[in-house]
Amino acid sequence: MDISFKLYILSSNGPQVYAVNICKDDKNKDRYAILDNTNVSLHLLEVLHLRDHVCSIKGVGDSDKNNLKLWKVIGVKSKDIKEQNISTEEDIVQKLRGKEMELEEPFGTYFQDELDNKNKSGSSIITIITDTDYYPPKKRPKIIKALEGEDVSSMTWSDKSEAFQSVLDEPPIIINNGDYSLGESEFKKFVTSGTFVDKSLFIMEFMIFGQRANLVTRPRRFGKSTNLSMLETFLSTDYPPLNYIPDLKSTLFGKLKIANFGWFAKLYYKQWPVIHISFKDLGSESWELMLDAIKERISNLYEKYQYLIDILPKSDKEKFVSILNNKTTGVALLNNALSNLARYLNKCFGKSSIILIDEYDWPMENARGFYDNVHDFFKTMYSSVAKENTYVDKVLFVGTLPLGQTSFLSGFNNVVVYPMHEKPSCSGRAIFSDTFGFTENEIKYLLEEKKQNEKLDELRLYYNGYRTSTGVHIYNPHSVISCLDKDEIDNYWINSGSTNTLVEILKKCGSGVKDRLENIIHSHSFCKDKDVVESVGQDESVVSLDVELMPYLRYNDLDTKPEINSLCTLLYYSGYLTMVPGSLVGHTVKNVKLVIPNREVACQWILWIFEVVGMEYAKTNEIYESLFKKDIATFCNKFPSLYMEVVSCFDIADLKRGKLYETWYHIFVLGALAMYHGVEYRVESNREAGVGRPDVRIIPIIQNKTVSITYEFKRSDDVDFRIMKQDTTDALEQIFDKGYRMSLPDHVKEIVEVGIAFCDKVAFVSARCLKRNKEGITTNEDWTVVSEWETGKVK
């Protein structure tokens, strides 16, 4: 068998944890490969082999190898070590019941139960090391020389494989200092006055693994702006520059993971000129107003660097002052405002700049009627900083969509895009995959910190559903924190921003696209207490949208009738659809499976339905709700007017009657889904019941809801009430003849059966209420008609 256990390395910096696997060699059953793939016969495998490998781990090598001790413990987790403040040999023995492992003893002496498959409690090994600085080994002499000015070239150290090993896997860190507004994004205030889930290792990942030009795409409110604020706080140099490197333990980062990496702080903390700008919330009524807003935004940026005026030559000083005072004319100087600022900062600090651009795609998303102006302006500006530029070390764009590289980003084709589904690199990690949004593990620690552990299942249903390419669960951070602060499950994310653009695009979709979207809303309604992402492929009632994600998008491509791939790409990157991880093959995004991620987002789809099909929610709700009150007279008399109002929104002059039927049927089903799908009712359309397929059934799925509704539609040949009345009578007879009553749950005590006939813009309704007989259970005859009504009948 294989043996797996956790290795905990204790130091003054806290516990560091590694996963260790000892695997049987398939070719030789009595030989095992331990850690470094060295095959050792099991009876010769000693604890010494493990000790030697521990000493090769980064940060351990400086410890006294001969005095390094190992203890075996059972059932111990990271939180046990932290909560019990384990730091000495006595703590390990007395508090954790650790058993010291003799180095010369065979490994099997201590793990015989695991080898015999008897121990299911989870074993671990603990060791204590002397204080070390978490730096990559072998490089330290060069780094020290660089810091002392002897070898400046070593400052650009980038041994990625070793650096990755330095980013240790340890429990999440949660800072809980208040309720700083979630509408803000300033890192300092989150750490000092709010709830902050530690993402500080993102700084290391960006500086070491990040490319020269990087684009991270995530839905809104996923922590993008806060992460940029954190980057700026850590990297940005002061003026005048500090003549010493402070201990991170005494800074805002003192309680965060990055404080363990002193070598990184010496190289990067307060060492870089940083240019940080956001292009969110610019004027969007016209190009002139947006351009004025851009000028003001860049002018405000330049205010932070007024100290540069005294060191700039005359020509550059004039340009700087012109932008600072918002006196620029034309767009040429504005196009180069960021690249010029990087050049000015280089004159001051002698270093290239880090450029952080937040909401890079907001101007393009909101440029309705003047897209080309905005596209051309930002294409020039972004290209000036992202293509080869001596004065720019790195640039990071963050936003929602990957805008077209073949056009918009053509000036810097080497930009690397990091979506949520980014595949793992050769190091085994998907870069930046879990640094935006909360992981399941972070949620558990957050709930523990907030003392709200009982909320985990609800949070999973409402705010989970996003996945990385490796299957890591990602939660919407905005909604989670809002829910915990207010102690109430609600739709926080969908109420935190405008969806006008998406609504307008959805309205332009053809009926084929809308039908496919309807299917996934159906699917979500069947996942009452299940993770819809996990249900794909396991539950036949849960279907997905199988599409090809477009690698890049242009917003103006969606202005005409959008096709399914481009629409779903927009919805996926915006957070309204999520990817089923197993559907991503290699690095391609062809034939991926998309579903609605969670209940909160499903509520947004419900609201969209009414906007897309043009139904007024309050009026529609009153008419639909009358059936649950068994007020069939109200429904029969008011529904024809609602029908006429809705279909009048469509140009039916050139529509064949069959097409009108499809359009109406689609609207009706979506309306029913919008009103009732969810935790109380299940909406079924054309699903088997009895010996047929009723058009629509609304079935209660909780015990205290006892009324079920069945609809059957008929298409009449003429606007003649006698013909239409007969068609509705036939519809009700079909409900009986096909046995649609037979498969209802036992707790359903009453049924409302509705027959609707329509021709062009006219509708006629017949309905009846039935009550289950006391002795009846499932047969078609176990129901008694208690009332009947039809359109035009007078009370």
C-alpha positions, 0 to 999 in steps of 0.5 A: 500500500501507499503511505501518506502523512503530514509533515509539520515543521515548527519554528518561531514563524509558526507551523509549516505543513507538507504532504508526504507520500511513500509509494510502493514501487510497481515493479518490485513489491518490496521496494518503496520510493520515498520523497525523492524517488529513491527506491529503498527496500522496505526493511532497509528504509530507516527514519534517517532517510526521512530526516535527511530529506527534511533537511533538504527542504527550503529553510531547514538546511541551516538547522543542525542536522545531527540534532534534528528530531522527529516525532510521530503523532496521530490525529493532529491538525494544524489548528491543534498545533496553533491553538495549543501553542506547540513549540517545544519538545515537551509540548509535542510529547505531553500535549500531542502524545508524540512518540520520538522516532529513533533515526536508526530504526526501520521506518516500518517500526513506527508505521506498521499499522499504516502498512497493515491498513489498520490506522485510519486516524491520520498520522503525522510527523513533527520536527522543530527547527531553529530560526531561519529566514524563508529564502530559497537555498543556494541563492542566499550568498548571491542575494546577500551580495546583491543587498550589500552592493557587490552583485547587483545583477543577482537582484533579478533572481527568478528561479521559479521552481525553487521560489514556488517551493518556498510558498508553503501550504499552511492554514489560512489567516483571517484578520477580523478587526471590524466591519469596514465597508465592502463597497471599498477596496483599500487594503490598509482599511481592510486589515486594520478595520475590517475582515481580511482573508490573507491573500498576501502570497499573491504578491510573491506569485505576481513578482516571481511567476508573473510575466511582464504583461499580465491580465487577470479576469474575474467577476466583479466583487471578487477582490481584484481591487483589494489585491491591487491595493495590497500590491501597491502598499507592499511594493511602492517606494516612499519619497524620499526612499527609505534607507533601511528595510523594516521588519515586516512583522512591524508593518501592516503585513506583520500577521500575514503569511508573507511576513515569513519570507524575509528574503523576499521583503529585502528584495521587494518591500518598498523597493518599486515605483508603482503606478496604480489607476482605475478606469471604473465609473468614467462618464458614459453618456458620450465620448466627450464626457468620458474623455473629460473623466479620463483627463480628471482621473489621470490628473488625480494620479499625477498629483501623487507625484508632484515631487517629480516636477523639480527633477524633470527637464523643461519639456517633460515638466511642461507635459507633467504640469499640463496633465496635472492641471488638466490643461491637455488638448487632444488625446496624444499626451493622454495616450502616453500619460502612463508610459511617460510617468514611468519614464519620469519615475525612472529619472527619480528612482533609477528603477522601472515601474510596476503598473497596476490598471484596475477595471481596464475593460470598464470603458469598453463595456460602457461605451454605447454609441462611441465604442470605436473612440474608446477602443482606439484610445485605450488600445494606444494607451495600454500598448504604450506600457505593455509592449517593450518599454525600458521604464516598465518592469511589469504591468498587471491589468485586471477586469472582467473580460479578456478583450480581443488580443487580435485587435484591442491588445494587438500592441502587446501580443505577449500579454498572458491572460489568467482566467479562473480556469487557468491550467496548472503550469509545470510547477503543478500550480494554476497561477493566481487561481485561488488568490481571487475569491475565497476557497472552501478552506478559507471559508471554514476558517472564516466561519470559525473566526466569526463563530458561525460554523453552522452556516457552511451548508447554506454558504455552499448553496448560495455563494459557492459554485465557481471552480478552478481548473484543478477543482478548487471551490471558489466562493463569492467573497463579497456575498460571504462577508456581507452575509456573515456581517449581517447574519442573513442569507441574501442576494448581496452580489447581484445587488452590487452592480448594474446588469443593464448591458447584459439585459440588453444583450439577452433581449437580442438573443434568438429563440434557440439561444433562449431555449438553451438558457431555459434548460439550465434554469430548469436544471438549477430548479432540480438541485434543491440541496445539491451542488449543481456543478457536482450534479452534472453527469450524475443526475440526469435531470441536471443539464449543462450548456455545452459551448466553446468559450471564445478566447477574446471578446469585443463588446460591440460584437454583441450589439447585433444578434449574439450567438451562443458561444459569444453570449456564454463567454460573456456570462461565464467571465461575468460570473453568471455561469460557471464551468464544470472542471472535468469538461476542460481538456488540456489548455483548450476551452472547446466543448466546456460545460457551463451551469448556473453556479449557485442560488444567488446567481439563479435569483439574478436569472429570475429577475432577468427573465421578466426584463427580457420577455417584457413582463411586469413582475407585480402584475404577473405575480398577482395573476399567477399567485391567484391559482395557488389561492384556488381563485380560478375566476381571477386567473381566467378573467385576467390572464387573457389581458396579460397574454395580449399585453405580452405578445403585443411586445413582439412583431408578429406581422410576419410570424407564422402561427407556429412561430407565435406558439413557440414564442408564447410557450417560451415566455410562459415557461420562463415566467413560471420558472421565474415565479416558482422554481427554487426551494418550495416548488419544482417547475416541469415542462414536457416531462413524463407524467402518467402516459403523456407529457403535460405542457407545464406542471408546478409541483410543491416540494415541501410538506406545507405547500399542498397545491399543485398546478397543471397547464395544458395549451391548445392552439386554436384555428380561429378567434371564435370563443366557441372553438376556443372554449372547446379547445380548452375543454379538450385540454382539461380532458387530456389532463385526465385521459393521460393521467397527469394527476397520478404521479404527484407527491402524497402531501399534495391535497389539491390540484388546479388544472388549467386549459389555455387556448389561443389564436394570434393575440387572443387567449381563452382559459378554462380551469377547475379545482380538485380535492384529493379524496381521503381514501385516495392516494395515486389513482386518476379517479381519487380527485373530486372537482370542487369548482370550475370557471372559464373566461367571460363567465360572470361571478 
